[in-house]
Amino acid sequence: MAGRALAFADDDVQHVVKENFIPVVADDWYQRRRQDPEGEFFRKVADQGPQKGTGGSTRQGIYCLTADGKLLSFKNAGQNAEATLDAIKLALREWKKLPANRRKPGAVTVEESPETDEQYHRSMPKGAQVFEVFTRLMEKSDGKLQQATCKIGKGDQPGRDHFWLTKQELAELADSNAKPGTTKSLPKFVQRRIARFHLLDDTRGEPPMWDEKEVRKVDIRLRCRSADAKRIVWAIEGEALMNTDDDQRGCIVTMGGEWIVDRAKKRITAGDMVAFGEHWGETSLTSGAPPGKSPIGIVFTLPKDEKMAEQVPPQFARHLRYYLEQRY
C-alpha cells in the first residue's frame, strides 16, 4: 500500500532494516485466517501486541519479531517514517536484551511442514502470465494534467497491483489463424476481470471491486497489425464504464495499446495496455479523493522481474477461482 511505501522509502528506515533485519511482507487478510502452522505463528505473534483481531478484525501493522515468535515491537504507522523508525529502533534495543544463546545464528530451527491451508494460499496458475498494474490519479490545472493532490496520502503515489492471464487465454492470443486485419474481442472473462478488478482508483487504499451489475459496459477488442510464423502484433482498443447505482462512484475509460505475442511460446513478449479516462467518488477505505471527476490513467505492463511479480497475487485474487472466472 502507498502508506507503507512512504515509510520504507525513507533512507534511514531502509538503512536500519537492511543492516539488522530480514524483511518479510505478508497479507494480513490471509495470515489471520489461515489454519496451518504459518497462520498459527502469525496469530501468536500478533496476540502479543494490540492488534489481536477481535471478532476477526484486522491485525495489519509493522511487526518486529524474533525467529521463535517473540514480538519485539509493533507499529501501525506506515505513512509516518519517523514513527516507523522509532518502532524499529525499539525492536533493536529489545533484541539486544535477549540472552546471547537466543541471538546466535542457528538458535532457532524450523521444520519443513507440508501442511498448508490451501484456502488461503494463492499461487499463479501453471502457464499463466503476470502483468504489473500501475494507477495514477491526476487533475487539471490551467488546461494541463498534473499529479492529483489528496486530503489523505500523496496524490503522486501510484496504485500497484498484478493482473493474470491464464494459459488458455494466452493460447487464444497466439491465434494460428490470425493475419493482418483480423479482429477479435478479448475473452469474456478477461474483459470482466480487467473491468471489475483493475479499472478503479487504488491510489489511496483498497477500494471495493465493481459488482457485476456495476459494469455498465466493457468492450476490449484486438486488431492484428502484423503476423508471421513467429509472432503476432495485436493493437488493443476499447471502452469501459463502471459506476454504482447512485453514481457516487464510477470510472469511464478508453483502452489502447499493443501486445506482441510469441506464437510458439504462447506468451506476450512486449507491449502495454493503457486505460485513460475519469474516475469519481471514494469509499471508507479510499477517502480523500478530489471532488468531482478526475483524470485517471492505468497501465498494464510486463514486469522487470517476472519471478518476483509472480509471488504476489492480484488484490482480488483472494478467491482465486472467482478472480479468474467470476463464478463458483
N, C-alpha and C positions, 0 to 999 in steps of 0.2 A: 504494500500500500504506500501511497505517497508520504504519509506521516512517518513511516519507518525510514523511508529514503532520506527524509530531511535530517534525521538524527544520524544515520550511518553514512551520510555524505560528509559529515564533519571530520576534518583531518585528525583532530585529537582523539575522537572516538575510534576512528579507523586504526590509529597507531596503537592505542592501548589494546584493542581487540586482537590485532594481528600479532602482537608481541606476547600476549598472555592467555588467549582463549582459543578454543576450537569452535568457530561459529556454526550453528545449525539452524535451519529455517524449517518450520513445520506449520501446518494449518490447524489452528485450534479447533475448527469445526469438526475435523476428522479426529484429532487426538483425544478430545474429551468424550467422544462417543465409542471409539473402537474398543472391542472386548478381546484384547490379546495382550501379551507382555508389554508391548510398546505403549499401548493406551494406559495400562495399569501403572507403568513407570511415570508417565507424564502426570497422571492424576495424583500420584503420591507426591511428586514434587510440588504441583500446584496447591495441594492441600496444606502445605507449609506456609503459604502466603495468603493474601487477601482474596484472590480470585478462586474461590472454592467451587464455583459452578453450581450454586444453589438453584435447584429446580431445573437443571440443565442449561443454565445461563453461561455466558461467555467466560472463558479462562484466558483470554488473549493478554499478551503483555510481553515484556522482555525479561527472561529468566536467566540468572547466572547460577549454575549448579555444578556439583561435583559429579564424577562418573558413577558414583554409587548412590546418587539421588538426593544429596543434601542441598537444599536451597540456600544459596549464599546471599542473594539479593533479588529484588523484583521491582520493576517499574513499568507502568503502562503509560509512557510519555514519549511515544515515538516522534512527535513533532517538536520535541524540546531536546536539543542536543546537549545542553548543559545538564538537565536532569538525568538524561541517559548516561552521561559520563560520570556523574556522581554515583549512580547505581552501580556502574561497572567498577569504579574505584573502591566502593564499599565491598563489593564481592572479593576483590583482591585482598583487602585487609582481613576479611573473614577467612579466606583461603589460607593465609599465612598463619592464622591461629591454630589451624588443624595440626595434629601430630605429624611428624615427618614421615612416618610409615604409611600414612594415608595420602601423602602428596608425591611419593616417589613413583616413577614410571613402572607400570605393571602392577600397581597396588590393587587394581580392580580388573577382573577378567569377566568377559561377557560371553556366555554360551550361545552358540547358534541355536535359534529356535525356529522350527518350521511352522509354528502356529501363527497364523496371520488372519485377522478379521477381514475377509475379502470384501465385505460390505463397505468398508472404509479404506480400501486400498485401491487406488486408481492408477493404472498404467496405460500408456498409449497402446491401442490395438496393434497387433503384428501387421507390418506392412503399411501402416498409416504414415502420414507426413504432418509435421508441425509447422505452423506459422506463428510469428510474433505479431501481436496486435497492439498498436500504439494509438491512443486517442488524444487529440488536442482540442480544447475548447478555446475559442477566440472571440474577439469583439471588434467592432468597427470604430475607428477614430479618424475623423477628417477624411472619410471615404476610404481608409486603408485598414487592412486587417492587422491585428496585433494580438499578443497573448492576452487571454482573459484575466481579469483580476477577480478574486472571490473573497467573500467575507470570512471564509474558513479555508485555511490552507493557501497554497500558492497557485495562482492561475496558470503559471508556466510549467507546472508539474504534469507530465503526461500520464494518462491511464495506461496500464500494462495488462496484457492477457495473452493467452495462447489459443490458437484455432487449429482444429484437427480435421484432416481429410482422410477417409478410410481407404484401404487398399482397393476396394471395389469402385469407389468414386474416382480414384486416380486412374484406374483402368479405363473408365469411360472417357476421361480426358485424353487418353492415348488412343483415341478412336482410329481404328485401322482404315476406316472408310473416309476419313476427313481429307479434304482437299481445299485449295484456296477458294473462298467464297462460301464454304459450308457453314451453316448456322445451327445452333442448338441452345437449349436452355440448360443451366446447371440443374442437377437432380433436385427434386422437390425438397428432400431432407437437408441438402446442403444450403439451399436458399433460405429455408426456415431457420436453420442453425445460425446462419450469418445474421439474419434479421432479429431473431428473438434474443440471442445471447451476446451479440457483439456490436450491434448498431445502437449504442447507448452511451451516456455520459458517465464514465467511471473515473473521472479525473479527481474527485474529492472523496471517494469512498466506494462502497459496494452497493450499487443500485439493484433493485429487483429486475429480473428478466422480464421481457414483454410476455404477457399472456398470449396464448394462441389467437384469441379474438382481437387482441390489440394490434396485431399485424394486419393493417388495412390493405397493404399492397407490398408485394415483393416480386420483382421480375428481373432476374440477372441472366444475361444472355452471353453467348460466346460466338465469335465470328472468326473463322480461320483466315489468318493473314497469309500464311505460307505453310507448306508441308512438304517433307521429303521422307525418305526411308528412315531417317534418324530422329527427326523431331517435328513437332507441330508448334506453331506460334498462334495462340489464341488472343484476340482482342476481347476485352471484357467491357460490357456496358449494361446499365440497368438502373432501376429506381426502387426505392423502398420508402414506405410510410408506416410509422408506428405511433399510436397515441392511446391514452386512456379514454374511457367513456366520457369523462368530464373535460377532456382535453387540457387538463392541468399539467400533463407531462407528455412530451412527444418528440419525435425525431423524423425528419424528412431529408433524404439524401439522394444524390445521383452517384452511380457507381461507374468506375472506369479502371483501366489498367491493361496489363498484358501478362500472360503466363506462357513460358516456353516449356514444353513437355518432351521428355526423352521417351520415345516410343518403345524402346526395348526395356528400359528400366521401369517404365510407367511411373515416373517421378517428375515433379516440377523442378526444373533446374535453375530457373531465373524468372524474374518479373515480380511485380507488386500489384495488389488490388487496392484501390483507394475509394473511399466514400467521402463525399463532401456535401454539406447542406446546413441544416439548422436543427438545434435541439432546444427544448424549453422545459422548465419545471425542475422540481427537486423532490427528494424523499427524506425521511427522518435520518437516513444514513448517508445522504449526499447533500446536506444543507449547504447553503452559501452560493447557490447558482446565481449568476447575473439575472436581473429582471428581464422578462420578455424572451424573445427568441435570439439565440446566439449562434454564430457560425461554429460548426464543428467539423473536424477532419479526422478520419480514421484510416489507418493504413495496415494492410495485411502483408507482411514481408517475411522472406526466408531468414531464419536465424543465422547469426555468425557461428554459433556453436550449437549444432543440432542436438548433440548428445546431452548437453546441459538443458536445452529447452524442452526436451522430451521428458525430463524428470518432473516438471511442474504442470499438472493438468489444467485445462481451462477452468475459469471460475465456476461455470455452471455445469461442469462435468462431475459434480458431486454425486449425481445419479447418472452414471456413465451411459447406460442404455437410453435414458431419457435425452441426454445431450446429443447422442448420435442419431436416434430415431424419433425422438419426441413421442414415444408411446411405450407402453409396458406390455 
